[in-house]
C-alpha cells in the first residue's frame, strides 16, 4: 500500500486560499443538501498525560472524500517545546478503503478555517468593503486574512488587535511582509478594541476569549462579522448585542448551536433563540435562504468547524499534489 505524505510546505505549494474557499464551498453545499455522512467527533481523555485525543471523521461521496483528522490537545507540550495541539489528517481511497494520504492536520485546520470565513465573507460582506478588523494574532489569523483579502482584494486597511500590543505590532509587520505584492491593504496594529472596530466593514474574531472582545454597539451598519474562535460553550468572543441585534445570523453547521458559547450563552439567557438563526451557510450557497439584502444589514457568521471541511479540503489538496507530483510516497 502506497501512501502520499504531505508536509506544510508541500500543501502550500499545491494549494492556496482560492482553492480552499472552493473546497469549503463544495463541502458545506454537500453537507446542507444531506449528501455527506459526518458523525459526531469521538473524544478520548488521556488523564495520565493531561491530554485529549479527538477523531473527526466522515465521508462525502460526491467529493470522493473519506478520512479522519486526529487532533490531540496536550497543554503540557509547551513545556517540552512541541505543539500543544498536534494534528494529522488521514485520507482513505473511497473505492478500496486503503489509506492513500497523510498530511499536516494543523495546517489543514488553519487553511480550511480561514477559507470558510472567507467564503462567508464573499457571500455576506458588502462588495465595497474597504476596512477589515481582525481580533487575535495567533495561528489562525494569517489564514483568516489571506482568505478575506482573496474575496475582497479592494480592502485598503487591515486593523489588527491583540491584548498584547507589542505582539499586534509585530504581527502587522509580519503580515505586511507576507502579503506585499499580493494585496494592496495596509496593515496596522490597533491600540484598542474600539479603534479596531471603528469604521470596519468586516470583522473577524479568532481568539480563545471567554468574554466578548469588542463592544457590539460600536459596529457600523452594513458590517459583516465572522466568529471563528469560539468552539466550546465557555468560549464567547462575540458581544451578545451582535448576536441579538444582527439582521441575519448564519452558522457553518447546526453544531454551532451546541458548541459555541457565542450562541449558547444568549440562548441560555433567553435573549436569543435558535429559531432566529437565518440558516446554514450551505443553504445560502444552495439558494435555499437569503443572503445580504441591503447595504445597511449587519450579518454574523459563526463557525465551529466540521469534519466535512477537513475531508473535502484534504481530498482537494491530495488530488492537486498527485497531479503536480508533490510529496513523499511511502510504502507499507
Secondary structure as UniProt FT lines:
FT   STRAND          2..6
FT   HELIX           8..14
FT   HELIX           17..32
FT   TURN            33..34
FT   STRAND          36..37
FT   STRAND          42..46
FT   HELIX           47..49
FT   STRAND          51..60
FT   HELIX           61..63
FT   STRAND          65..74
FT   HELIX           75..80
FT   STRAND          87..92
FT   TURN            94..96
FT   STRAND          99..104
FT   HELIX           105..124
FT   TURN            127..128
FT   STRAND          131..135
FT   TURN            139..140
FT   HELIX           141..151
FT   TURN            153..154
FT   STRAND          157..161
FT   HELIX           165..179
FT   TURN            180..182
FT   STRAND          186..189
FT   HELIX           193..197
FT   TURN            198..199
FT   STRAND          202..205
FT   HELIX           216..218
FT   TURN            221..222
FT   STRAND          224..227
FT   TURN            233..234
FT   HELIX           240..245
FT   STRAND          248..251
FT   HELIX           255..259
FT   HELIX           261..269
FT   HELIX           274..276
FT   STRAND          279..280
FT   HELIX           281..285
FT   TURN            286..287
FT   TURN            295..296
FT   STRAND          299..302
FT   HELIX           307..324
FT   STRAND          328..331
//
